[in-house]
Amino acid sequence: IEKSDCSYFESIKIMTSCKFLLAADTGMNWFASGYKQKVLGLYGYEYYPYCKTSKNWQPINESAIYLEAKHANLVEDDTIFSKIDLLNS
């Protein structure tokens, strides 16, 4: 679903109708967690120089899978695709 002219509230309504949310470290992960939606979250921890993990600022959601690396764009594509397959099953 792509709708770039909708409000944040409308985005939340769209997100709750999807199979899962794939997002970087954003507020949408928190909303999805509040609705216990499936989430594949990508996190980077280097923004905080002394951190070695992003676990402290990830939402708590038993339906979520969070992947992290020094930079979120360093999470391996194969890992992302395998977790997408897991969320779709």
N, C-alpha and C positions, 0 to 999 in steps of 0.2 A: 504494500500500500504506500503510495506516495501522495502526499498532500502538503505542499509547502506553505500554503496560505492559511492554515488553521491555527487556532489558539492552542495554548499549552493544555487547557482543559480538554479540548477536542482531541489533541494528541493522546491524552490519557485514555479517552474513550476508545480510540482506534487501537491503542496498545492492548487494552483488555480483551479485544476481539481477535487478537492474533494468536498463533500457536505458541510463539515465544518472542522475547525481545533480545536482540543483539545490540549492545550499546557499550560505548566506552564509559569511563567514570563520569556519570551524569546524574542529575536528579531523577531522571526517568527510571533508573534502576531502583531508586527508593520507592517511587510510586508503584512500580511493578511488584516489588516485594510486599508492599502493603496489601496488594490484591492476591498475593501468593502465586503470581504469574511465573511461568518458566522464564528464566533469564540466562543469557550467556553474556557475562560482563567482562570487559577487557580493562585491565588496570596496569598502570605504570607507577613505580614508586620512587624514581630518581628525583622527582620534583622536591622531595624532602631529603636533603643530603645525608642524613644519618639513618634513614630507613632502609631496611632490607626486605620489607614486605608491605603490601597494601591492605593486609587483613584487618587492620584497625579501623579503616574507613569504608569497608564494604558492608552493604546492608545484610541483615540476617534474614535468610530466605531459604528454606529447605528445598525449594523448587529451582534454585539457582546453581549455576556453575560459574565460578569466577576464575579467570586465567590472568596471570600477572607475569610481568617481566620488568626489567629495568625501565623500559619504555613500552607502552602498550603495543606499539607497532612492531615490536620484536617478538611477539607471541607467534609461534610458527603456524603457518596456514593449515598444515595437516592436522595440528592439534585443534584448531578452531573448527575445521570441517568434521572431525571425528566427534566433537562435542555437539555440533549441530545435529549430526545423525542421532546421537544419544537423546537429545531433547525432542526430536521428531518421532522417536519410537514409543 
